[in-house]
Amino acid sequence: MKRSLSLCLAISWLFPLSGQNDSLQVQHYLRRAEEFCGVELDSAIFYLDKAIALADKSGNCTTAVRAMVQKADCASFNLRMDKVAESLRQAENALELAGEDENCDTEEIQLEIKSLWADYWYELGNFDLSLKNCRWIEDAILNRKKRGKAELTRLKFNYLFLASNYFKKNNYGEAVQNYYQSTYYEKRLAEESGAKPDYNYIHYFLAPVYQAKGEPDSARQSYFFYLNYLDSLYGQDPVKNGRRSAYVMTCLNLSSLYREQGKLDSAEWMLKKSLDLLFPGDPFLAKAYFQLGQTLLDKKKYREAARHFNESIKIQSGNTGSGEDYQIARSYIGLGDVFAAQRSWEEAFHQYQLAILSLSNGFDDAGILSNPTSELVFSQKDLLTALGKKSWALFQCYLNWPEQSQYLDAAWETALAAIDRVDSVRLDYSYDEDKQFLLNESYSVFAYAIQIAYHRGKPFYEQAFEMAERSKAVLLFEAIRSASAENSLRTYPDSFEQILQLRYTLQQNKVLIAREKDFQQRQQYFNNQQELERRYDHLTQRLELQHPEYYRLKHESKTIKVSLVKKDLPPHHALLEYFLHDTTAFIFIIDPAKEGLQIVKAAWNEDLANMATSITDDIFRRNDDAYERKALALFEHLLKPALGLTGADHLLIVPDGELWNVPFDALLTKAVPTNDKGRFKKYPYMLKEKTISYAFSATLQHRMAHPDQRPGGDFVVVAPAYRKIRQEQLVAMRAERGRMDTLWHNLDEASAIAKTCNGRLLAEGDATRSRFLQALDGARMLHFGGHAKADHDQPDFSFIALSNLGDTLAEPYRLYAHELYNHAHPLDLVVLSACETGTGQVWKGEGVISLARAFAHGGARSIVTTLWSINDGAARDIMALFYQYLADGMGKDDALHQAKLAYLNADGTDNERAHPFYWAAFTPIGDMAPVEFGLSWWKKGLAGAFLIGLLLWGAAFFILKSKS
């Protein structure tokens, strides 16, 4: 986004001049400069220098300095960033010399200078420094007591520019928020002039955000909306009336969208259409050549692609006056990709190194072992990309020339540097979605590091495991640390209440934004969000200073070591952690009975990924042939290689990606004999050989097993009742309430569990939303047996359903995932005996964004969740067995394993009900240690009678012995 059409040119004729003749002459020079500004920069600078000299001679500080600013503005419009910096420094020096000169309008000129510095750093890719200048402008204007039309205009464009900086940093949540903030000032400006606000421009900015977030339909719709809007203003000739720049930029963005969708011919056509509207020296020419290079690279036209990348570098180098620029760096990365595609790895890494040099001010070492450290970086995101690709190219060089060990050393060091960048960049992001986009895009960096470490052999295996851990459940771990930190404030009730209330308000406002369709109301919510986040940041900073323990718990983060994993694992247990990337699956195996850490490198491909994604659907829909084929193939590829390296009978599995959809205990260890087809009791399930539990990551598993505090309180058993919906009502009511039919067995299930484990029963019509939340606050453990629904499009709106027998308008019955995020519930055990509580969107490295995750977010140590819509009767039987085994002192994984086996082998279980659909959905996650239940009255009486009897026997024995 260019700010060159700033206030400078618009108000250049309002400059006060000292003398009449000088005034006319300076005015003439300024007019001539404006004529040349967009077509011939050198001539514009020539006339501006004359105006500056004459204004200096007249002693008119304001005119002279503003002419310097105008020179920077013209240079910025032409993307001559070297001239921009030179002119801005000249203006700042002149202001400093002017000092307290009352005739020099210092404050207004400072705003213009800061605005152009923001543009300068934006074009060079240093978005942090650009943001710093934008924030300075924002504070300066908001601190004014009166804000007129000029201030409102400046704020509107400043928020647009803030948003563009956040967008370039992949911080999409902040970008959207600031784009909407600009519309607030558009509305204010319209009110000032009595006109109707024009919000059409927002589509121009939001379209690339939709595109970056993976919403191509929304992006394309916004692009064409804006093009049609421009046509309605200016007619069909895009060159007229200043429309060309906006038209060209939209075409360039559309071409990149087409390329991402694989529509390469459409992308190339759109780019060539853009080039027809550009002229030599046009600011957008370099970008057009760069995108054409990318498109031709995708079409495998390597020579043409390289030519266009080089042309882009040549133009951009002329614009900046140096080789330092993130756009130049992107073209070097493109050239590196051209050579990598042709397996010319030495030339590829050389181009990636040139990209790194272009992104780092003060770093000029072209050696292969050299990477920037603390130098000024123009674009962290592009540097991360260049470092990752450089490490892979160096590794490929080593594979081609294994005697050149320096390639392997350099590949490893570069990969580590890239991963350090991932961690530092993530700290800049406020929204989980933005952090996840960063982790998703940088996942290949972790993959390169693991691949290189694996190749270097056993001395590097533990570092490879550390790389895998640093990519897993990062956001969940942050959330759990934050919740734990907030819990530490309970001894400071005022602070605790403040942060809970503000965080709750923030979350609710996010929900309103997600639900709202009306543009103006949505705009208001975004404005509220910005103010709430400022207050929240201010509050957390104050609390961190006041409460050191709060700060420690919130920020302390260490990746677990292999030695500690081994110490945590009970006897006969082993950890299997998966890392998937492209064509490779790495399986990390940690077995306390074995020395060190073992790694298996297995094949992974699109077919296996599709199997992992669809196997639960096959089980649920009873596509038995497909299930059997996939269950055997997944076992052969993903479990069998690891089982040969461990004799443990308990497996703690850390899945990755699509593997979160896989019920490992329903995998088949061998093909089902033809004679046994359909005789599900006889199937060779993994369940019959191993006890399996799951973890989000090894690091998070350790924290869940060793919480900062252990809760007291009750075991709450919840079994809501639901009104029966008649078939003829379903069509009319589904949209409002969903199908919440009566469950026939959940009350029996809950009653038996409460009796066995001395639980407090919250059942039927009493199991309302408000009573559930009240009970949750004082609970140590929770069992929920009822309805639930996963929302795969908007995971925050997945919900568990409480009783809907009452007035659901007065008291809603749905408890959404986003509401659970606002409740700290560090429970020892949460059992969600309901449908789809463990399903949702799968975020790479992060796992499933599900209802189970919402409870983990609040601090639950262990969770039993479900992978599909479960059968009511089977759930009753399995859960009753599960709690019986728990009450006998078994660990949670053993209790669930034995419950499934007992259900499977029971005399009453026929072949139909032995199908995995009935039992395999239940999945245990987290700490698997046994739990302690309060004994029920009859158990207490029996234990008391036994103890009294023992005491009486001891007394009698003592008396008899004394007499003898």
BELKAZI-V866627 format. One record per run of one state. SS is the DSSP state (helix for helix, strand for strand, loop for the rest). FROM is the first residue (numbers start at 1). TO is the last residue. Records with the same first field share a line. If there is no record, write none. Layout:
SS: FROM-TO  FROM-TO
//
This chain:
loop: 1-6  11-11  15-19  38-40  59-60  78-80  99-105  125-126  143-148  169-171  194-201  213-215  235-239  243-243  261-263  276-284  299-301  321-325  342-344  362-375  378-379  401-404  427-431  442-442  457-457  471-473  492-492  516-518  547-547  556-561  569-572  582-583  592-597  604-605  622-623  644-649  655-656  662-663  667-667  669-673  677-679  683-684  689-690  695-697  706-713  721-726  738-745  758-759  765-768  778-778  786-786  790-794  798-798  802-813  821-828  834-840  844-846  850-850  858-861  867-871  888-891  906-915  920-921  927-936  964-964
helix: 7-10  12-14  20-37  41-58  61-77  81-98  106-124  127-142  149-168  172-193  202-212  216-234  240-242  244-260  264-275  285-298  302-320  326-341  345-359  380-400  405-426  432-441  443-456  458-470  474-491  493-515  519-546  548-555  562-568  606-621  624-643  657-661  664-666  674-676  680-682  686-688  698-705  727-737  746-757  769-777  795-797  817-820  851-857  872-887  892-905  916-919  937-963
strand: 360-361  376-377  573-581  584-591  598-603  650-654  668-668  685-685  691-694  714-720  760-764  779-785  787-789  799-801  814-816  829-833  841-843  847-849  862-866  922-926
//
